[in-house]
């Protein structure tokens, strides 16, 4: 009997993105981590809001701009209150926002990322086209991960075996 096995996964970050940047005090590139605090600065009726990162070694700060020269009325009230109260959950959300890092031209240290791959769903259906496995991996953070590594782990195969099965069409990988 033939079957179609569908596996759905999602990549979940455990921490904010670490940033690699030249530190003025250390005199070299170091890792900056999220302090889970914001800096809010008012200039007349305009606001600047930054997410504060700091060097792991010497605590030099790096401000990532969230809002620049915005009117208070253009920022949602709940979010503005979170900035003023240094809401850790809001800081964590911004610390996982890829667009924020791209906008600030900050280099994410992908090697130091702490993430999990969580299985969301597994279904098995009867099929007339032979045995096949379809794996969907949702990568909302656009991380550079090797999906065949996770597939191999879950199916109890080596990565080479998974690559061969992918070439044969017995395993199909869908990214979204």
Number of C-alpha atoms within 10 A of each C-alpha: 7 12 15 19 17 17 19 17 20 17 18 15 16 12 15 21 25 25 23 17 17 14 20 13 11 13 8 10 13 19 20 26 21 25 20 19 20 25 16 16 13 13 10 8 10 14 17 17 21 19 25 20 23 20 25 14 12 13 15 14 17 20 15 21 17 17 15 12 14 15 15 14 10 9 13 10 11 8 12 16 12 17 20 13 11 18 15 15 11 16 21 19 12 20 23 19 15 16 11 16 19 11 11 12 10 16 14 20 15 14 9 11 15 13 13 12 15 13 14 12 11 12 11 12 9 12 13 9 9 11 15 19 20 18 20 20 21 18 16 14 14 11 14 9 12 9 17 19 15 16 21 16 12 11 10 11 13 14 17 12 13 22 16 13 15 17 11 10 14 16 21 15 17 12 11 10
